[in-house]
Amino acid sequence: MSAPMGDVPRWAELALLPVLNLLLALALTALLVLATGGDPVAALTALAVGSLGSADALGYTLYYATNMAFTGLAVAVAFQGGLFNIGAEGQAYLAGLGVTLAALHLGFLPAALLVPLAIAGGAAFGAAWAAIPGWLQARRGSHIVITTIMFNFLAAALMVHLIVNLLTAPGSMAPESPPFPEAASLPGLAQLGFPSSAPVNLALGLAVLAALGVWLLVWRTPWGYALRVMGQSPAVASYAGIDQGRMIILVMALSGALAGGVAVNELLGAQHKLLLGFTSGYGFTGIAVALMGRNHPAGVLLAALLFGALTQGGAELAFEVPDVPSEIVVLIQGLVILFTGALGNMLRPALARVLGRAGG
């Protein structure tokens, strides 16, 4: 059976359409590189080899992708309820406080207890920070976009104060916490036989499990069905008797807990201490990851891998092809966001016609 004009099958919407949008973004990037006097083939080759061409390159790609998967899931799960959570950056930052307090104050525990408690601490702090904007929208009518933006700035200011004035090691001038005890560490994949010195660690597995958990919760439970009903039609949700205020608070808390995975990957898996600005903008990149992944866990994982590859490949591009502007990676990311977000449906009518003829 052919797809109606302007519509495409679900599999094509989730898989084929994003790939076509990505190829269009890369084609336009190649033209822009050519216009600046660079070699587009060399640039795109360096980008690909730098992100996937060796064990170390792949390791760093997976490391960056882990952070983006967590924040992408955080944005996606809130969006399923019709909420645009753009506060994952601040939620991940506050989660770092939870991870740090558990790691430093429970350091006498063995790793088998300390690591799960530190992860739980990060999730709890991230959830609590996100639940406040959720409560403000549910009970006071404050718009979630405005409050989550504000809470990013509040989180940054609060963490600077805490790190500089309360958590810095005595006698140290560096704005960072004391090193975590050895037990508060997630094993790196190198320790498990992966041939790479990159800091990719078991948080990658946690991100995959988190994606599976989100899929089961949102698409395979009554609560998830109610969440999606609320996201698609608040009027229908009210008619069905769904407590939307409670649902908003809960899904925002879940979103913040997922964003806390960035703190787990960075602090327990790589840095082993709390640093200023360790989130590095991953919360904002997560918005693009969720958009490109169509707010579906499987799509989020694939989009996170792509953005991780762009981040790692871009670093290599600056060394391998110096005549190409270093900003080209930011340009590629912007074009990917443009074609998968704002212009995400531009190719849909043409794709529907092609698939309609093929099916007919």
SEFI-607974 format. One line per field, with one value per residue (C-alpha): z, x, y; residue in one letter; residue number from 1. Coordinates in nm, 3 decimals, m for minus. Layout:
zz (Z_...) $
xx (X_...) $
yy (Y_...) $
code (a_...) $
pos (NUM_...) $
//
This chain:
zz (0.000_m0.098_0.140_0.100_m0.073_0.176_0.419_0.463_0.648_1.008_0.932_0.668_0.901_1.176_0.962_0.601_0.637_0.898_0.684_0.380_0.586_0.713_0.361_0.250_0.538_0.449_0.081_0.166_0.400_0.118_m0.103_0.167_0.226_m0.147_m0.148_0.121_m0.087_0.102_m0.020_0.076_0.016_0.243_0.508_0.518_0.502_0.797_0.984_0.927_0.995_1.299_1.456_1.354_1.193_1.497_1.835_2.014_1.778_1.825_2.200_2.221_1.989_2.222_2.525_2.387_2.257_2.607_2.742_2.447_2.480_2.841_2.767_2.447_2.643_2.906_2.645_2.454_2.752_2.854_2.497_2.491_2.754_2.555_2.767_2.616_2.882_2.787_3.136_3.102_3.127_3.475_3.581_3.482_3.668_3.990_3.947_3.971_4.323_4.418_4.271_4.449_4.792_4.777_4.651_4.909_5.215_5.158_5.048_5.321_5.134_4.885_4.516_4.482_4.714_4.658_4.280_4.279_4.562_4.375_4.062_4.268_4.425_4.084_3.960_4.275_4.255_3.883_3.939_4.224_4.023_3.726_3.940_4.060_3.714_3.669_3.992_3.892_3.565_3.715_4.019_3.932_3.554_3.489_3.141_3.144_2.879_3.079_3.411_3.275_3.106_3.434_3.625_3.397_3.511_3.872_3.860_3.714_3.981_4.264_4.154_4.118_4.474_4.613_4.431_4.498_4.858_5.003_4.800_4.701_4.867_5.161_5.046_4.678_4.440_4.171_4.157_4.191_4.458_4.616_4.412_4.464_4.644_4.415_4.486_4.334_3.977_3.686_3.503_3.168_2.864_2.832_3.158_2.999_2.693_2.457_2.280_2.347_2.592_2.559_2.879_2.750_3.041_3.166_3.162_2.793_2.897_3.143_2.861_2.650_2.947_3.012_2.651_2.687_3.013_2.856_2.568_2.803_3.032_2.766_2.506_2.709_3.029_3.111_3.264_2.942_2.739_2.961_2.917_2.538_2.546_2.749_2.506_2.200_2.339_2.688_2.632_2.572_2.874_3.091_2.955_3.036_3.395_3.377_3.656_3.429_3.711_3.879_3.543_3.461_3.789_3.754_3.394_3.465_3.758_3.529_3.271_3.529_3.653_3.296_3.252_3.563_3.357_3.227_3.581_3.610_3.283_3.347_3.720_3.801_3.462_3.352_3.579_3.924_4.082_4.050_3.808_3.708_3.387_3.343_3.150_2.856_2.682_2.654_2.787_2.494_2.240_2.382_2.237_1.886_1.957_2.067_1.763_1.520_1.699_1.667_2.048_2.030_2.238_1.942_1.737_2.027_2.054_1.682_1.687_1.992_1.805_1.512_1.727_1.920_1.590_1.482_1.811_1.796_1.420_1.441_1.680_1.435_1.140_1.292_1.293_0.972_0.740_0.880_0.572_0.657_0.921_1.262_1.282_1.008_1.269_1.436_1.089_1.023_1.357_1.280_0.937_1.082_1.337_1.065_0.827_1.092_1.303_1.142_0.791_0.898_0.678_0.371_0.189_0.313_0.009_m0.237_m0.030_m0.010_m0.388_m0.440_m0.190_m0.330_m0.679_m0.543_m0.348_m0.632) $
xx (0.000_0.146_0.187_m0.044_0.098_0.310_0.318_0.575_0.579_0.691_1.017_1.108_1.028_1.251_1.538_1.543_1.432_1.699_1.969_1.861_1.857_2.207_2.337_2.186_2.360_2.694_2.651_2.588_2.888_3.106_2.993_3.073_3.418_3.479_3.367_3.623_3.904_3.929_3.917_3.576_3.682_3.985_3.776_3.500_3.753_3.944_3.619_3.525_3.870_3.919_3.598_3.592_3.926_4.107_4.037_4.124_3.907_3.615_3.669_3.647_3.345_3.167_3.274_3.120_2.818_2.748_2.695_2.478_2.270_2.185_2.085_1.906_1.699_1.628_1.491_1.306_1.118_0.993_0.893_0.677_0.467_0.454_0.725_1.027_1.294_1.594_1.738_1.934_2.258_2.175_2.025_2.343_2.549_2.352_2.372_2.748_2.697_2.504_2.773_3.047_2.884_2.825_3.177_3.352_3.141_3.081_3.433_3.472_3.230_3.345_3.307_3.014_2.814_2.978_2.937_2.561_2.506_2.698_2.493_2.174_2.292_2.348_2.008_1.836_1.994_1.921_1.563_1.510_1.647_1.422_1.114_1.109_1.031_0.787_0.610_0.607_0.433_0.196_0.089_0.168_0.133_0.494_0.611_0.858_1.082_1.132_1.191_1.433_1.635_1.649_1.748_2.048_2.186_2.093_2.269_2.584_2.595_2.522_2.786_3.052_2.981_2.985_3.298_3.501_3.395_3.297_3.424_3.777_4.048_4.212_4.517_4.437_4.392_4.227_3.845_3.781_3.695_3.945_4.000_3.742_3.846_3.961_3.646_3.432_3.524_3.346_3.574_3.694_3.642_4.022_4.024_3.777_3.989_3.885_4.209_4.187_4.323_4.006_3.804_3.500_3.369_3.075_2.854_2.812_2.633_2.423_2.317_2.203_2.015_1.858_1.737_1.587_1.423_1.272_1.134_0.977_0.834_0.697_0.580_0.500_0.331_m0.004_0.186_0.378_0.060_m0.094_0.219_0.197_m0.173_m0.096_0.178_m0.042_m0.365_m0.396_m0.773_m0.809_m0.590_m0.817_m1.124_m0.962_m0.904_m0.524_m0.370_m0.159_m0.002_0.134_0.242_0.437_0.627_0.708_0.826_1.042_1.199_1.267_1.415_1.650_1.755_1.849_2.048_2.240_2.405_2.644_2.781_2.821_3.015_3.231_3.298_3.292_3.418_3.671_3.762_3.729_3.669_3.419_3.526_3.380_3.178_3.223_2.894_3.054_2.725_2.608_2.267_2.210_2.347_2.095_1.816_1.952_2.010_1.648_1.518_1.723_1.630_1.260_1.234_1.259_1.525_1.668_1.688_1.846_2.125_2.199_2.189_2.417_2.665_2.656_2.714_2.985_3.155_3.128_3.281_3.574_3.620_3.620_3.913_4.110_4.000_4.166_4.502_4.480_4.335_4.448_4.335_3.972_3.828_3.794_3.440_3.338_3.236_3.003_2.870_2.806_2.628_2.419_2.324_2.236_2.013_1.860_1.779_1.668_1.483_1.337_1.350_1.308_1.003_1.131_1.210_0.900_0.674_0.944_1.021_0.650_0.621_0.924_0.806_0.452_0.573_0.792_0.500_0.259) $
yy (0.000_0.336_0.627_0.923_1.230_1.426_1.135_0.860_0.527_0.534_0.351_0.607_0.896_0.758_0.626_0.742_1.103_1.196_1.034_1.235_1.553_1.473_1.414_1.742_1.922_1.761_1.848_2.212_2.206_2.075_2.362_2.616_2.466_2.485_2.848_2.934_2.784_2.456_2.099_1.959_1.598_1.636_1.811_1.552_1.268_1.412_1.452_1.087_0.941_1.164_1.037_0.670_0.588_0.447_0.292_0.617_0.822_0.587_0.591_0.969_0.969_0.727_0.931_1.251_1.061_0.928_1.279_1.375_1.059_1.142_1.501_1.400_1.149_1.415_1.654_1.379_1.234_1.578_1.653_1.341_1.517_1.840_2.006_2.178_2.126_2.337_2.321_1.996_2.193_2.320_1.988_1.804_2.065_2.021_1.645_1.689_1.820_1.508_1.282_1.475_1.480_1.106_1.032_1.248_1.177_0.807_0.724_0.466_0.237_m0.026_0.051_m0.188_0.040_0.376_0.394_0.313_0.562_0.833_0.762_0.779_1.105_1.260_1.143_1.274_1.620_1.647_1.535_1.780_2.072_1.988_1.924_2.285_2.433_2.144_2.239_2.607_2.525_2.268_2.472_2.834_2.847_2.952_2.859_2.570_2.727_3.046_2.875_2.615_2.892_3.081_2.769_2.716_3.051_2.984_2.648_2.805_3.077_2.834_2.585_2.854_2.966_2.613_2.500_2.813_2.873_2.536_2.243_2.349_2.143_2.326_2.520_2.474_2.767_2.554_2.583_2.212_1.962_1.724_1.408_1.137_0.820_0.542_0.343_0.622_0.537_0.380_0.135_0.261_0.043_0.024_m0.172_m0.412_m0.476_m0.193_m0.089_0.285_0.540_0.749_0.813_0.622_0.418_0.212_0.521_0.435_0.117_0.315_0.548_0.253_0.108_0.449_0.460_0.114_0.216_0.529_0.324_0.070_0.339_0.573_0.320_0.012_0.132_0.299_0.592_0.643_0.626_0.894_1.105_1.085_1.167_1.477_1.575_1.538_1.682_1.835_1.868_1.495_1.425_1.639_1.464_1.128_1.236_1.248_1.457_1.674_1.876_1.564_1.426_1.744_1.733_1.364_1.379_1.684_1.500_1.204_1.440_1.592_1.249_1.150_1.470_1.370_1.098_1.365_1.405_1.028_1.005_1.310_1.290_0.919_0.803_1.063_1.356_1.194_1.536_1.820_2.091_2.425_2.401_2.028_2.012_2.198_2.278_1.916_2.015_2.247_1.998_1.751_1.964_1.912_1.543_1.499_1.688_1.484_1.163_1.246_1.227_0.848_0.667_0.476_0.793_0.980_0.721_0.745_1.125_1.132_0.912_1.153_1.461_1.278_1.202_1.566_1.679_1.438_1.464_1.841_1.838_1.625_1.837_2.144_1.962_1.762_2.029_2.366_2.560_2.477_2.715_2.550_2.687_2.445_2.187_2.436_2.512_2.142_2.107_2.413_2.281_1.940_2.110_2.328_2.044_1.797_2.049_2.360_2.210_1.849_1.795_1.974_1.649_1.467_1.536_1.425_1.116_1.031_1.052_0.827_0.569_0.593_0.510_0.230_0.085_0.128) $
code (m_s_a_p_m_g_d_v_p_r_w_a_e_l_a_l_l_p_v_l_n_l_l_l_a_l_a_l_t_a_l_l_v_l_a_t_g_g_d_p_v_a_a_l_t_a_l_a_v_g_s_l_g_s_a_d_a_l_g_y_t_l_y_y_a_t_n_m_a_f_t_g_l_a_v_a_v_a_f_q_g_g_l_f_n_i_g_a_e_g_q_a_y_l_a_g_l_g_v_t_l_a_a_l_h_l_g_f_l_p_a_a_l_l_v_p_l_a_i_a_g_g_a_a_f_g_a_a_w_a_a_i_p_g_w_l_q_a_r_r_g_s_h_i_v_i_t_t_i_m_f_n_f_l_a_a_a_l_m_v_h_l_i_v_n_l_l_t_a_p_g_s_m_a_p_e_s_p_p_f_p_e_a_a_s_l_p_g_l_a_q_l_g_f_p_s_s_a_p_v_n_l_a_l_g_l_a_v_l_a_a_l_g_v_w_l_l_v_w_r_t_p_w_g_y_a_l_r_v_m_g_q_s_p_a_v_a_s_y_a_g_i_d_q_g_r_m_i_i_l_v_m_a_l_s_g_a_l_a_g_g_v_a_v_n_e_l_l_g_a_q_h_k_l_l_l_g_f_t_s_g_y_g_f_t_g_i_a_v_a_l_m_g_r_n_h_p_a_g_v_l_l_a_a_l_l_f_g_a_l_t_q_g_g_a_e_l_a_f_e_v_p_d_v_p_s_e_i_v_v_l_i_q_g_l_v_i_l_f_t_g_a_l_g_n_m_l_r_p_a_l_a_r_v_l_g_r_a_g_g) $
pos (1_2_3_4_5_6_7_8_9_10_11_12_13_14_15_16_17_18_19_20_21_22_23_24_25_26_27_28_29_30_31_32_33_34_35_36_37_38_39_40_41_42_43_44_45_46_47_48_49_50_51_52_53_54_55_56_57_58_59_60_61_62_63_64_65_66_67_68_69_70_71_72_73_74_75_76_77_78_79_80_81_82_83_84_85_86_87_88_89_90_91_92_93_94_95_96_97_98_99_100_101_102_103_104_105_106_107_108_109_110_111_112_113_114_115_116_117_118_119_120_121_122_123_124_125_126_127_128_129_130_131_132_133_134_135_136_137_138_139_140_141_142_143_144_145_146_147_148_149_150_151_152_153_154_155_156_157_158_159_160_161_162_163_164_165_166_167_168_169_170_171_172_173_174_175_176_177_178_179_180_181_182_183_184_185_186_187_188_189_190_191_192_193_194_195_196_197_198_199_200_201_202_203_204_205_206_207_208_209_210_211_212_213_214_215_216_217_218_219_220_221_222_223_224_225_226_227_228_229_230_231_232_233_234_235_236_237_238_239_240_241_242_243_244_245_246_247_248_249_250_251_252_253_254_255_256_257_258_259_260_261_262_263_264_265_266_267_268_269_270_271_272_273_274_275_276_277_278_279_280_281_282_283_284_285_286_287_288_289_290_291_292_293_294_295_296_297_298_299_300_301_302_303_304_305_306_307_308_309_310_311_312_313_314_315_316_317_318_319_320_321_322_323_324_325_326_327_328_329_330_331_332_333_334_335_336_337_338_339_340_341_342_343_344_345_346_347_348_349_350_351_352_353_354_355_356_357_358_359_360) $
//
